[in-house]
Amino acid sequence: MSTTMDLTSTIEYARKIHGHVGPFLVIGLRMGIAAKKALDISDAEQTHLRAQVTVPLNPPFSCLLDGVQVSTTCTIGNQRLQFENVKTIQATFQSEKSSKKVKITLNQQFWEQLEQKREWDKLDEVFAWELAKLPESQLFNITIE
């Protein structure tokens, strides 16, 4: 995504599929977008992308999976998205073209900010849109392998 408008329209599309906009949906979208950027994968080439995500499989955390699906087209159905029910939130994306991998985890300071909210069911759309504007470096630790 090169512009804020692209991200805005992607979030609105994700809303239609997911049913609402929340922070973990936006985090998943941003993870997928960051992975494609790090692996130099265009939208036309994203069929060469695979994702392995670890996340607690209960809302709101699991909403992250829908964000990854929307931003990468890696889905459970096409079997390019694998996930595991673990307390840690992490995503590893691999390019089938280059065999390069990128590992994306939540930045510790950002995770601490999220945990301070503690009332997960009350994280709102306003906060989600704020996350859309933050630089990747504030949200994630990104390691290319």
C-alpha positions, 0 to 999 in steps of 0.5 A, a space after each residue: 500500500 503506497 498511500 493512506 487512501 489505499 489503506 483506507 479502502 483496504 480497511 473498508 473492504 476488510 470491514 465488509 468481509 469481517 463485519 466491523 473494524 477493530 484493532 486486531 483486524 488492522 494489525 493483521 492487515 498491516 502485517 500482510 502489507 508489511 510482509 509484501 513490502 519486505 519480500 518485494 511482492 506486488 499484488 499481482 504476485 501475492 499468489 506466491 506468498 504463504 503465511 504461518 500465523 500464531 495467535 490466540 484463537 479467540 476474539 479479538 486476537 483471532 480477528 488478526 487472521 481476517 486482516 492477513 487474509 484480506 491483505 495477502 490473499 493467503 486464506 485457509 481455503 487456498 491453504 496458503 494460510 496456516 495458523 496455530 492457537 498460541 498465546 504469542 502473536 507472530 506471523 511468518 510470511 514466505 515468498 515461494 518465488 525467492 524462498 525469502 521469509 519475513 517474521 513479524 512480531 508485535 513491538 514490545 512497547 506497542 504490546 504493552 500499550 495494548 495490554 494496558 487497555 485490558 478490556 479487549 472487547 471494548 477496543 474500538 474502531 477509533 483506536 483501530 483507525 489510529 493504528 492504521 496511521 502509526 509507522 510500521 516501526 511502532 507496531 512491529 519488529 520485522 526480521 527478514 530471513 
